[in-house]
Amino acid sequence: MNTIIPDKSEIDNVLSMRHTQEVFEKLKNARVAVAGLGGLGSNIALMLARAGVGTLHLIDFDEVDLSNLNRQQYFICHLGMYKTDAIKDEISRINPYINVITDCVKVTDENIDTLFKDDNIICEAFDNPDCKAMLVNRILETRKDAYIVAASGMAGTEKSNTIITRKITDRFYLCGDETSGAVKGNGLMSPRVTICAAHQANTILRLILGKYDV
C-alpha cells in the first residue's frame, strides 16, 4: 500500500486552523531539547511533534530493548535501533517537515555545555537521579537564558492526580509526585509515566507561548 504524504502547506494549514495562526507560528518557530528518550522523553518528543514544535533536539545514547516496550513509545520493529533514530523515524510518520536534530551521546560534565548551547528550552527526561541533578544544576548555574522542565516521581499505580507541575524558580519547573521512585513491586508503568510526560510536554508548550505561571 502506497502512502500519500501531504505536502508541508497542507499540514501547516491544518495545524494553523487547530491552534490559530499566532499559536501555530510560535510553535513552528520554537526549538526544544529532550534529554533522554525513555518512558518520559519518547512520549514528550512525540507529543511536541504532534503539537507542531518546529525543531526538536533529541539526545540519548541507548538502544531500544524489550524492557522498554512496557512504557516507552517504541515497537518490536525498533529493537536494537538507537532511540534517537527510532524516535526520529516515528516523528517523520507524524510530520515529516519537523526539523529533528539528534545526538546519540551520553550527557556528561564534559559535553553538556556544547550539547545544549543552542537550546533555550530543555526537557530533562533521564532515569538516573544523578544525571537528572547534573543537568538541572548545570543549566540553572550557567544558562540564565534557558528554561528547564524536569521530572521526579511517577512510578507504580498511585493516584493519577498526585502527579502535578510545580514552578520551582523562574526558569525551573518540576513535574511528578516527587516521591514514588521505581522499586520492586512498584515499577514504572505506562499510565503514570505518560501522565508525567504529558505534564512536561504541556509545560513546554506553555513556555513557548509565554505562559510562565503554573
Secondary structure, 3 states (H helix, E strand, C coil): CCCCCCCHHHHHHHHHHHHCHHHHHHHHCCEEEEECCCHHHHHHHHHHHHHCCCEEEEECCCECCHHHCCCCCCCHHHCCCEHHHHHHHHHHHHCCCCEEEEECCCCCCCCHHHHCCCCCEEEECCCCHHHHHHHHHHHHHHCCCCEEEEECCCCCCCCHHHCEEEEEECCEEEEECCCCCCECCECCCHHHHHHHHHHHHHHHHHHHCCCCCC
